[in-house]
Amino acid sequence: MSSKVAKTIALYLIAAVFITLNLYFVVRKDSNIIFAVPLVLCAAMLFVFSFEKVILLTALATPLSVNLWISQDLTISAPSELLLACTLLIFVAKLVYERNYDLKLARHPLSIVIYIMFIWMIFTTVTSELPVVSVKYILSRLWFIIPSYFICSVLFKNPKNINKFVWLYISGLVIVVIYTIVHHAANGFSGDAAHWVMTPFYNDHTAYGAVLAIYITLSAGYLFIPNISKTRKIVILAVFGLLSSAVVLSFCRASWISLVAVAMVLACVLLKIKFKYLAMIFVILVGLFFTFQQQIFDIMQRNDQDASGNLIENIQSMTNISTDASNLERINRWNSAIRLFKERPVFGWGPGTYQFVYAPFQESRNKTIISTNSGDGGNAHSEYIGALAEMGLLGILIVISLVTTMVYTGLTTYRRARNKESRVIVLAATLALISYFVHGILNNFLDTEKLAVPVWSCMAIIAAIDIYHADKENYYDAVE
């Protein structure tokens, strides 16, 4: 059956379903669901006739999506998660039917690490303390990663789609930022208000700050794209300024730290320091931290500056582990995660289970005013330590391998790229990911589509430029 015939059959089926639903809801005069039917029909038509536009629509919709409570145990972010889940189903169906996926992408080092990650997730789900929770976790990861990485990598064969995807997400994010700043101003730009003024679009200021850091980095990169018009450069500068103001007003200290890390890595790249030396510097710093950790903690414990609405005081509070409740609670979660790991060092407690099992592993001396005895306060506040508790030693090694592969591929692609557009965009995407994974030391958000879509799509940008665009003299050459 040809693709054209299949689409024709799909069109008639959609039309038949549409007519049937309309007749049913017309008879049921008390139903208001009929008003949603045209929207559902439009979405179905997009999936059938313009799959590419669905992915681009998802980029725009993700920052604007809000949580819908389906039941006590089920919350979904609409419309982004609905689009991602449907995209996953259509992609799997097309893959089974057409049996055609680019082997270069399938065999890319980033793709291989992702396969290993999912294989280990499946193993640790079998031994999970809460298998149902772990299965749900894996399913959500599938509809985050497959559309945002595997489908986007194919979409990004056309370099124009990279620009469209990035700027559609930024367009949605700018709307959220304007809403947040207006809301924040109405509350006097107070430090307390900074924690919730971005709702309902983001649950708290840390996730909001993390996504701002990613797109500040990407928008800054676009300022150095060659041959862009003055008008576009002014728009990019305005967006960069707006996002920068927003990250300051977010009072998210982890995002500020991540942007400092981005600046440091960028300086090393511009000074042409090789990746192996960067890795050595990182290992040395980690070694020094563990060697002198007691002295470091002693100094930090003398700091009693709590987080506040004052910018300078907020910066000073970053190292306060004596009275700052946020910092102390994070340490409580990390200590609980390490105790969970010691209990089950090989397979861990199962993907997605930390928030349901950590309560008994809290020690009274580590608890804070925001700790709960039931342990219902959320996750481990670290992409790395969370993986250690949930999937054992191999779990954290896989996360580290993913980050290392991403940085290595991004920087080597930057150095060998033959056109400036590839160099600028792949470096911006790599630095954006560095901002997230530095932030990920202190928080973890890859279990939400708000951060999963930006993070995995940035990895798709690196893979696509590495495979399709870096070796070209002209970035915008058509891809066969």
NUTOR-154330 format. One line per 2 residues: number of its first residue (from 1); their letters; for each residue x, y, z of C-alpha. Coordinates in pm, 1 decimal, decimal comma. Layout:
! NUTOR-154330
NUM = a = X Y Z ~ ...
***
This chain:
! NUTOR-154330
1 = ms = 0,0 0,0 0,0 ~ 147,6 336,8 -104,0
3 = sk = 177,3 629,7 133,1 ~ -70,3 830,5 -79,2
5 = va = -335,4 554,9 -60,4 ~ -280,4 519,2 316,4
7 = kt = -331,8 891,9 367,4 ~ -648,7 887,6 156,5
9 = ia = -791,1 602,2 363,3 ~ -695,5 787,1 683,5
11 = ly = -874,1 1100,8 557,7 ~ -1197,3 910,4 496,8
13 = li = -1171,6 739,1 836,4 ~ -1120,7 1071,7 1015,9
15 = aa = -1415,0 1221,6 827,3 ~ -1635,7 924,2 917,9
17 = vf = -1541,6 947,1 1285,4 ~ -1601,3 1323,3 1280,0
19 = it = -1951,6 1284,4 1130,3 ~ -2038,2 1004,0 1374,1
21 = ln = -1925,6 1204,4 1677,5 ~ -2114,7 1512,2 1561,5
23 = ly = -2437,0 1313,3 1516,4 ~ -2396,2 1155,9 1859,5
25 = fv = -2331,8 1486,3 2039,5 ~ -2613,0 1663,9 1850,5
27 = vr = -2854,8 1400,5 1979,3 ~ -2711,3 1445,9 2329,7
29 = kd = -2803,3 1811,3 2359,9 ~ -2667,7 1830,9 2715,7
31 = sn = -2310,1 1760,6 2606,5 ~ -2052,0 2036,2 2557,9
33 = ii = -1785,1 1796,1 2431,5 ~ -1895,8 1872,2 2075,2
35 = fa = -1697,3 2196,4 2092,5 ~ -1374,5 1998,2 2131,6
37 = vp = -1439,0 1777,9 1827,4 ~ -1305,1 2027,4 1566,3
39 = lv = -984,5 2072,1 1768,2 ~ -934,6 1696,3 1791,5
41 = lc = -1004,4 1666,5 1417,2 ~ -744,4 1935,1 1336,0
43 = aa = -487,5 1755,9 1551,3 ~ -565,1 1422,9 1380,8
45 = ml = -527,5 1583,4 1036,8 ~ -189,5 1725,4 1137,6
47 = fv = -65,6 1385,0 1253,9 ~ -169,9 1223,0 925,0
49 = fs = -74,3 1488,5 672,3 ~ 199,5 1697,8 836,6
51 = fe = 382,2 1499,8 1104,0 ~ 666,5 1753,4 1094,5
53 = kv = 432,6 2036,4 1198,1 ~ 317,0 1836,0 1501,7
55 = il = 673,7 1829,0 1633,4 ~ 709,9 2202,2 1576,3
57 = lt = 371,8 2262,6 1740,7 ~ 494,5 2064,7 2043,3
59 = al = 790,6 2302,6 2077,1 ~ 553,2 2599,6 2091,9
61 = at = 303,0 2426,2 2320,7 ~ 545,6 2287,9 2581,8
63 = pl = 621,3 2609,4 2776,5 ~ 251,9 2706,9 2758,6
65 = sv = 114,4 2373,0 2878,9 ~ -60,2 2342,5 3215,5
67 = nl = -124,5 2046,9 3443,9 ~ -466,6 1884,1 3426,9
69 = wi = -580,7 1661,5 3713,4 ~ -735,0 1354,6 3549,6
71 = sq = -769,0 1166,9 3878,4 ~ -608,0 1159,4 4222,5
73 = dl = -317,5 953,0 4087,4 ~ -296,1 1090,1 3734,0
75 = ti = -188,5 1436,0 3620,7 ~ -107,4 1525,5 3262,4
77 = sa = 46,7 1838,2 3114,6 ~ -178,9 1947,4 2830,1
79 = ps = -147,1 1978,4 2540,9 ~ 225,4 1895,6 2526,7
81 = el = 216,9 1548,0 2684,0 ~ -83,6 1452,5 2473,7
83 = ll = 103,5 1560,1 2160,1 ~ 417,2 1374,3 2268,5
85 = ac = 228,2 1053,0 2350,9 ~ 40,1 1057,4 2018,8
87 = tl = 363,5 1135,4 1833,1 ~ 527,3 833,3 1995,9
89 = li = 241,4 602,9 1886,3 ~ 241,5 732,5 1527,6
91 = fv = 621,4 706,3 1505,6 ~ 622,8 346,0 1630,2
93 = ak = 344,1 256,8 1384,7 ~ 536,0 418,6 1094,8
95 = lv = 856,5 243,8 1201,5 ~ 686,4 -97,2 1209,6
97 = ye = 510,6 -32,9 876,0 ~ 794,7 134,0 682,7
99 = rn = 1091,5 -26,9 864,3 ~ 1297,7 276,1 778,4
101 = yd = 1510,6 479,9 1017,1 ~ 1845,5 638,2 939,8
103 = lk = 2114,6 395,0 1058,4 ~ 2360,4 680,3 1108,7
105 = la = 2129,8 822,9 1374,9 ~ 2045,1 481,2 1516,6
107 = rh = 2418,3 408,8 1563,9 ~ 2520,7 751,8 1690,7
109 = pl = 2708,4 742,5 2026,7 ~ 2433,3 944,7 2198,0
111 = si = 2169,6 701,1 2068,5 ~ 2371,4 404,8 2198,6
113 = vi = 2394,6 554,3 2549,2 ~ 2016,7 612,2 2541,9
115 = yi = 1959,2 244,9 2446,5 ~ 2178,1 135,3 2738,8
117 = mf = 1984,4 369,0 2969,9 ~ 1650,0 215,7 2870,7
119 = iw = 1782,1 -141,1 2893,1 ~ 1904,0 -77,1 3248,2
121 = mi = 1573,3 91,5 3336,7 ~ 1392,3 -226,0 3228,3
123 = ft = 1625,3 -444,1 3439,1 ~ 1577,0 -224,5 3745,2
125 = tv = 1200,9 -217,5 3690,7 ~ 1194,3 -597,3 3726,8
127 = ts = 1357,4 -561,9 4071,5 ~ 1174,0 -238,6 4160,2
129 = el = 1016,2 -183,9 4500,1 ~ 714,8 -38,2 4314,6
131 = pv = 700,3 -196,5 3965,8 ~ 385,1 -9,6 3857,3
133 = vs = 550,2 325,2 3937,2 ~ 862,7 221,7 3744,6
135 = vk = 662,8 109,5 3439,6 ~ 480,9 445,3 3433,5
137 = yi = 816,3 620,2 3465,5 ~ 961,4 431,4 3167,0
139 = ls = 654,3 503,4 2953,7 ~ 677,9 875,2 3027,3
141 = rl = 1049,4 869,8 2941,3 ~ 964,9 699,1 2611,0
143 = wf = 722,4 970,0 2503,6 ~ 969,2 1237,5 2611,2
145 = ii = 1283,8 1094,7 2449,7 ~ 1157,5 934,4 2127,8
147 = ps = 983,8 1248,3 1993,3 ~ 1237,4 1497,2 2134,3
149 = yf = 1552,0 1306,8 2035,6 ~ 1490,0 1034,0 1777,6
151 = ic = 1218,9 1212,0 1575,8 ~ 1377,0 1557,0 1608,9
153 = sv = 1712,1 1418,4 1489,2 ~ 1541,7 1317,8 1163,9
155 = lf = 1351,9 1648,5 1146,4 ~ 1679,9 1835,7 1191,8
157 = kn = 1822,1 1689,1 869,4 ~ 1677,8 2011,8 734,3
159 = pk = 1877,7 2276,2 925,7 ~ 1593,0 2526,9 894,5
161 = ni = 1389,1 2303,4 1124,3 ~ 1650,4 2345,6 1399,3
163 = nk = 1592,2 2720,3 1391,0 ~ 1214,9 2678,2 1377,4
165 = fv = 1209,7 2436,8 1672,4 ~ 1433,6 2652,2 1893,5
167 = wl = 1250,2 2975,5 1819,3 ~ 902,7 2826,3 1850,7
169 = yi = 994,9 2708,8 2201,1 ~ 1140,0 3053,1 2276,1
171 = sg = 818,3 3215,9 2145,5 ~ 610,2 3016,7 2392,2
173 = lv = 862,0 3081,9 2669,3 ~ 857,4 3459,6 2604,2
175 = iv = 479,9 3460,0 2662,2 ~ 535,7 3281,0 2995,5
177 = vi = 815,1 3521,1 3089,6 ~ 600,0 3829,1 3021,1
179 = yt = 313,5 3675,6 3221,2 ~ 552,7 3596,0 3507,3
181 = iv = 714,7 3940,7 3519,0 ~ 375,5 4115,8 3514,7
183 = hh = 252,7 3881,6 3788,7 ~ 577,0 3935,6 3980,8
185 = aa = 547,5 4315,9 3953,5 ~ 195,4 4300,0 4096,7
187 = ng = 349,6 4131,8 4402,7 ~ 629,0 4384,5 4443,1
189 = fs = 904,5 4160,6 4298,3 ~ 936,2 3994,4 4638,9
191 = gd = 1161,4 3694,1 4693,9 ~ 868,6 3488,2 4826,5
193 = aa = 654,3 3564,2 4520,4 ~ 940,0 3455,1 4292,8
195 = hw = 869,4 3095,1 4397,4 ~ 517,5 3080,4 4250,9
197 = vm = 448,4 3368,7 4007,9 ~ 523,8 3144,2 3707,0
199 = tp = 236,9 2909,7 3788,2 ~ 40,7 2748,3 3623,9
201 = fy = 304,1 2713,6 3349,0 ~ 590,1 2598,6 3574,5
203 = nd = 551,3 2438,4 3915,7 ~ 828,4 2639,1 4082,5
205 = ht = 1110,4 2882,2 4018,7 ~ 1382,6 2615,8 3991,6
207 = ay = 1235,5 2445,9 3682,0 ~ 1157,4 2789,0 3538,3
209 = ga = 1513,4 2904,8 3604,2 ~ 1660,0 2590,0 3446,1
211 = vl = 1472,5 2637,2 3118,9 ~ 1561,6 3008,2 3113,4
213 = ai = 1933,1 2921,4 3141,3 ~ 1904,0 2682,1 2846,3
215 = yi = 1738,9 2936,4 2617,9 ~ 1953,3 3230,7 2730,2
217 = tl = 2248,4 3023,2 2607,0 ~ 2080,3 2927,6 2278,6
219 = sa = 1958,0 3281,1 2204,1 ~ 2306,4 3418,4 2275,3
221 = gy = 2445,1 3172,5 2021,8 ~ 2213,0 3300,3 1750,1
223 = lf = 2364,3 3647,7 1786,6 ~ 2678,1 3507,7 1619,7
225 = ip = 2508,9 3341,6 1321,8 ~ 2657,3 3500,5 1007,4
227 = ni = 2459,0 3710,7 762,6 ~ 2150,5 3771,9 976,7
229 = sk = 1967,4 4097,9 923,0 ~ 1986,8 4389,6 1166,4
231 = tr = 1615,8 4349,6 1242,1 ~ 1659,8 3986,1 1342,9
233 = ki = 1966,0 4069,0 1549,2 ~ 1767,2 4336,3 1736,8
235 = vi = 1487,9 4083,4 1803,6 ~ 1741,4 3826,0 1928,6
237 = la = 1904,5 4087,3 2152,9 ~ 1563,8 4182,9 2292,7
239 = vf = 1481,4 3816,6 2364,1 ~ 1822,8 3761,5 2524,0
241 = gl = 1772,8 4068,8 2744,6 ~ 1421,6 3961,0 2845,1
243 = ls = 1532,7 3606,6 2934,6 ~ 1833,7 3739,4 3125,2
245 = sa = 1611,9 3971,4 3328,3 ~ 1374,6 3682,5 3392,7
247 = vv = 1648,5 3452,9 3526,9 ~ 1762,6 3725,0 3770,6
249 = ls = 1403,3 3778,4 3887,5 ~ 1351,7 3401,8 3922,8
251 = fc = 1583,1 3403,7 4230,5 ~ 1693,3 3055,8 4119,6
253 = ra = 2044,9 3020,8 4254,5 ~ 2109,7 2691,7 4072,7
255 = sw = 2045,2 2861,9 3738,4 ~ 2287,2 3140,3 3821,4
257 = is = 2553,6 2880,5 3905,9 ~ 2483,8 2694,3 3580,6
259 = lv = 2530,7 3011,5 3374,1 ~ 2862,1 3079,7 3548,5
261 = av = 2967,9 2724,2 3453,8 ~ 2863,5 2790,6 3092,2
263 = am = 3078,3 3106,3 3085,9 ~ 3377,0 2913,1 3223,2
265 = vl = 3342,8 2631,9 2967,1 ~ 3298,4 2885,1 2687,0
267 = ac = 3620,7 3058,1 2796,4 ~ 3802,7 2722,7 2784,7
269 = vl = 3663,4 2651,4 2435,7 ~ 3765,0 2994,3 2303,2
271 = lk = 4113,0 2943,2 2454,3 ~ 4119,0 2611,2 2260,2
273 = ik = 4176,0 2393,9 2565,6 ~ 4125,7 2030,7 2459,1
275 = fk = 3840,8 1815,8 2596,0 ~ 4077,6 1578,4 2777,7
277 = yl = 4221,7 1872,5 2973,5 ~ 3872,7 1995,5 3060,5
279 = am = 3791,4 1644,7 3186,2 ~ 4113,4 1638,3 3389,6
281 = if = 4034,8 1976,8 3544,8 ~ 3687,9 1853,4 3639,3
283 = vi = 3825,7 1533,6 3796,1 ~ 4086,5 1734,2 3990,3
285 = lv = 3819,4 1973,3 4123,1 ~ 3601,3 1680,5 4231,7
287 = gl = 3903,7 1519,1 4397,4 ~ 3991,9 1839,9 4581,4
289 = ff = 3632,9 1872,5 4701,0 ~ 3630,2 1524,3 4853,8
291 = tf = 3982,1 1569,2 4996,9 ~ 3893,8 1892,9 5173,5
293 = qq = 3520,4 1840,0 5215,8 ~ 3530,9 1872,4 5595,3
295 = qi = 3707,8 2208,8 5576,6 ~ 3468,1 2324,5 5303,6
297 = fd = 3164,6 2226,6 5511,5 ~ 3309,4 2401,3 5816,8
299 = im = 3337,9 2725,2 5619,4 ~ 2987,1 2683,1 5474,4
301 = qr = 2837,5 2622,7 5818,4 ~ 2966,2 2964,1 5932,8
303 = nd = 2746,7 3126,3 5667,3 ~ 2404,6 3212,0 5815,0
305 = qd = 2273,2 3426,3 5529,1 ~ 1929,2 3294,0 5428,1
307 = as = 1776,6 3334,1 5082,2 ~ 1585,5 3661,0 5048,3
309 = gn = 1449,3 3910,4 4800,0 ~ 1783,1 4091,0 4798,7
311 = li = 2001,8 3979,3 4506,7 ~ 2334,0 4003,7 4694,1
313 = en = 2196,2 3822,5 4998,7 ~ 2053,0 3553,6 4771,3
315 = iq = 2398,7 3496,6 4619,8 ~ 2556,1 3482,1 4966,3
317 = sm = 2296,2 3224,1 5077,4 ~ 2415,2 2972,1 4815,3
319 = tn = 2671,4 2826,0 5057,2 ~ 2460,4 2852,2 5372,8
321 = is = 2416,8 2501,7 5514,2 ~ 2354,0 2617,5 5869,8
323 = td = 2015,5 2792,4 5851,3 ~ 1892,6 2805,4 5488,3
325 = as = 1598,7 2559,6 5478,1 ~ 1622,0 2499,4 5103,5
327 = nl = 1991,2 2406,0 5116,5 ~ 1944,2 2190,7 5427,4
329 = er = 1646,4 2005,2 5279,5 ~ 1848,8 1932,0 4966,9
331 = in = 2121,3 1779,3 5186,5 ~ 1851,0 1577,8 5366,6
333 = rw = 1730,3 1436,9 5032,4 ~ 2085,4 1354,4 4922,4
335 = ns = 2165,3 1178,4 5250,0 ~ 1841,7 980,5 5218,2
337 = ai = 1934,2 885,3 4860,8 ~ 2279,5 765,5 4968,4
339 = rl = 2122,7 551,1 5242,4 ~ 1883,3 407,1 4982,7
341 = fk = 2184,0 327,4 4761,5 ~ 2370,4 154,2 5043,8
343 = er = 2064,1 -62,0 5103,9 ~ 2041,1 -164,8 4734,5
345 = pv = 2367,9 -72,5 4559,4 ~ 2329,6 -284,3 4243,9
347 = fg = 1973,3 -243,1 4113,2 ~ 1848,3 41,5 4331,3
349 = wg = 1485,2 83,5 4433,3 ~ 1345,6 117,9 4083,1
351 = pg = 1302,6 405,6 3832,5 ~ 1078,7 684,0 3962,5
353 = ty = 1042,1 537,7 4311,4 ~ 1257,8 773,0 4521,9
355 = qf = 975,3 1004,0 4630,3 ~ 770,2 704,9 4750,9
357 = vy = 1042,0 524,8 4949,0 ~ 1279,5 782,2 5096,5
359 = ap = 1073,1 875,9 5406,7 ~ 1206,5 601,3 5641,8
361 = fq = 1563,1 683,7 5538,8 ~ 1550,5 1040,2 5671,2
363 = es = 1737,8 1100,0 5994,9 ~ 1591,6 1338,7 6250,7
365 = rn = 1914,8 1540,3 6265,2 ~ 1890,2 1608,2 5889,9
367 = kt = 1524,7 1710,3 5883,8 ~ 1427,4 2072,3 5825,9
369 = ii = 1115,1 2284,1 5868,9 ~ 1010,3 2181,2 5516,0
371 = st = 1072,4 1807,1 5562,1 ~ 774,1 1574,7 5592,6
373 = ns = 747,9 1252,6 5791,9 ~ 552,9 1091,1 5508,1
375 = gd = 830,6 1177,8 5262,1 ~ 592,9 1323,9 5004,7
377 = gg = 807,7 1627,8 4923,4 ~ 925,0 1516,3 4578,5
379 = na = 1240,5 1377,0 4424,2 ~ 1608,1 1355,5 4519,1
381 = hs = 1696,9 1705,1 4389,6 ~ 1980,2 1569,6 4176,4
383 = ey = 1989,5 1394,4 3838,4 ~ 2294,8 1203,0 3956,1
385 = ig = 2214,6 1108,3 4315,4 ~ 1853,2 1032,2 4218,7
387 = al = 1977,2 783,2 3957,6 ~ 2211,7 632,4 4218,3
389 = ae = 1922,1 563,5 4457,6 ~ 1675,8 443,4 4193,6
391 = mg = 1903,0 244,2 3958,2 ~ 2214,7 168,3 4159,3
393 = ll = 2578,5 234,3 4073,3 ~ 2530,2 159,0 3703,0
395 = gi = 2244,4 411,2 3696,2 ~ 2464,1 705,4 3792,9
397 = li = 2744,1 582,5 3561,7 ~ 2499,0 586,1 3269,6
399 = vi = 2399,0 946,0 3349,8 ~ 2766,1 1047,6 3368,5
401 = sl = 2832,9 861,5 3040,4 ~ 2544,8 1045,7 2874,1
403 = vt = 2678,5 1384,5 2986,7 ~ 3037,0 1296,8 2889,1
405 = tm = 2932,6 1169,2 2545,0 ~ 2719,4 1477,4 2489,0
407 = vy = 2998,3 1721,5 2581,3 ~ 3264,2 1529,3 2386,9
409 = tg = 3049,1 1497,4 2073,1 ~ 2938,1 1860,0 2090,5
411 = lt = 3289,1 2001,4 2130,9 ~ 3453,3 1774,0 1871,8
413 = ty = 3175,9 1856,0 1622,5 ~ 3230,4 2226,4 1694,5
415 = rr = 3602,2 2192,9 1620,2 ~ 3567,8 1997,6 1294,8
417 = ar = 3264,2 2180,0 1150,4 ~ 3341,4 2340,0 813,6
419 = nk = 3072,0 2610,2 824,0 ~ 3020,8 2877,3 1087,5
421 = es = 2647,4 2809,3 1136,7 ~ 2719,5 2450,9 1242,3
423 = rv = 2995,9 2564,9 1474,8 ~ 2781,3 2828,4 1644,5
425 = iv = 2463,9 2619,7 1681,7 ~ 2632,9 2298,8 1800,5
427 = la = 2839,1 2495,4 2054,4 ~ 2527,2 2679,9 2177,4
429 = at = 2338,6 2349,5 2213,1 ~ 2631,6 2191,5 2400,0
431 = la = 2663,0 2486,8 2638,6 ~ 2284,9 2486,9 2691,2
433 = li = 2304,6 2119,9 2793,6 ~ 2600,4 2193,2 3021,2
435 = sy = 2385,3 2458,0 3191,5 ~ 2116,0 2196,9 3256,3
437 = fv = 2346,1 1918,0 3378,3 ~ 2527,9 2157,1 3612,8
439 = hg = 2183,9 2262,3 3737,8 ~ 2109,0 1888,2 3756,2
441 = il = 2359,6 1849,9 4039,5 ~ 2112,0 2041,9 4256,7
443 = nn = 1775,1 1954,3 4096,5 ~ 1621,3 1700,2 3861,5
445 = fl = 1350,1 1779,4 3608,4 ~ 1394,6 1527,8 3324,8
447 = dt = 1081,7 1351,3 3448,0 ~ 880,6 1654,2 3326,4
449 = ek = 824,7 1753,4 2963,6 ~ 906,1 2117,0 3046,4
451 = la = 1277,9 2028,8 3065,6 ~ 1281,6 1694,9 2883,3
453 = vp = 1183,4 1852,7 2549,7 ~ 1459,2 2122,0 2559,4
455 = vw = 1728,0 1882,2 2686,4 ~ 1665,1 1592,1 2447,7
457 = sc = 1605,3 1823,2 2150,0 ~ 1942,3 1990,5 2217,2
459 = ma = 2099,7 1644,2 2204,4 ~ 1916,7 1590,4 1874,5
461 = ii = 2072,2 1915,2 1744,9 ~ 2420,1 1786,3 1834,2
463 = aa = 2357,1 1447,6 1668,1 ~ 2203,1 1600,7 1352,9
465 = id = 2483,2 1856,1 1304,3 ~ 2745,9 1588,4 1373,9
467 = iy = 2598,5 1356,6 1108,8 ~ 2444,8 1583,0 843,9
469 = ha = 2576,9 1939,0 857,2 ~ 2925,4 1972,3 1007,5
471 = dk = 3108,4 1847,3 696,0 ~ 2932,8 2083,3 453,0
473 = en = 3077,2 2404,6 323,2 ~ 2724,9 2551,5 317,6
475 = yy = 2506,1 2485,0 623,2 ~ 2183,8 2526,8 426,5
477 = da = 2262,8 2274,8 154,3 ~ 1957,6 2054,3 94,3
479 = ve = 1971,7 1707,5 246,0 ~ 1873,2 1424,7 15,4
***
